[in-house]
Amino acid sequence: PMLDTEDAWVSVEGPVSIVELALEQKRIHYPLVEHQFVLCTVLYAIMRLSLKSVKPLSLFDSKGKNAFFKDLTSIQLLPSGDMDPNMLSIRQQFLLKVVTAAVQALCSSQKDKEVSEEEYFPFEKGKNWPTLAADLAQYLQISEDLVRRHYVCELYSYGMDHLGEE
C-alpha cells in the first residue's frame, strides 16, 4: 500500500515508524494460524475443564504435529481431508468429553445456589463450552450434529430438561 505523508514528516529523524515496520513483515499463512488456534483451544479446554488422561497432540496426525513447530509465515503441508478412522474416533471422544465436563460443571454450579455460572467461570461470561466444542468439530472433521446430540443427552441425563428442550 502507498502511504502518503505530509512534507513536515519527511524530514523527521528517529526510529522507523510502526507502520513501516508492519509493512515490512512477511505475510502469515492463515491456515497455519488456524491450526495453532485449534491446538490452543484444545489445551484451554483441557485445562479449564480439568480433563484427565487427554493427550492433546494425539488429536493431530504427523503433518499436523510437524506444522506446530514451523514459522507462521512458511507455507506448510497441513492435514488433508482424508483422516484415519482411529484419529477421528479419538477426536470425537475428546469433543464428547468436553461437552460432558461442561454440563457437569454447569450442573454443579446450578446445585450450589449461592454460586452463579459467572462466578464459577469468572473470565468466561459469554463462553458456552458445548457451542465451542461444536465449532471445534468443524476444524477436527467431526460431525457437529453428533456433538449437539450428545449435549442434549447430557442435559437430559443431569435433569436439565428445560435446557435440553431448547
Stockholm file with secondary structure:
# STOCKHOLM 1.0

chainA/1-166         PMLDTEDAWVSVEGPVSIVELALEQKRIHYPLVEHQFVLCTVLYAIMRLSLKSVKPLSLFDSKGKNAFFKDLTSIQLLPSGDMDPNMLSIRQQFLLKVVTAAVQALCSSQKDKEVSEEEYFPFEKGKNWPTLAADLAQYLQISEDLVRRHYVCELYSYGMDHLGEE
#=GR chainA/1-166 SS CCCCCCHHHHTCCSSCCHHHHHHHSCCCCHHHHHHHHHHHHHHHHHHHTTCCSCCGGGGSCHHHHHHTTSCTTSCCCCCCSCCCHHHHHHHHHHHHHHHHHHHHHHHHHHHSTTSCHHHHSTTCTTCCHHHHHHHHHHHTTCCHHHHHHHHHHHHHHTTCHHHHHC
#=GC SS_cons         CCCCCCHHHHTCCSSCCHHHHHHHSCCCCHHHHHHHHHHHHHHHHHHHTTCCSCCGGGGSCHHHHHHTTSCTTSCCCCCCSCCCHHHHHHHHHHHHHHHHHHHHHHHHHHHSTTSCHHHHSTTCTTCCHHHHHHHHHHHTTCCHHHHHHHHHHHHHHTTCHHHHHC
//
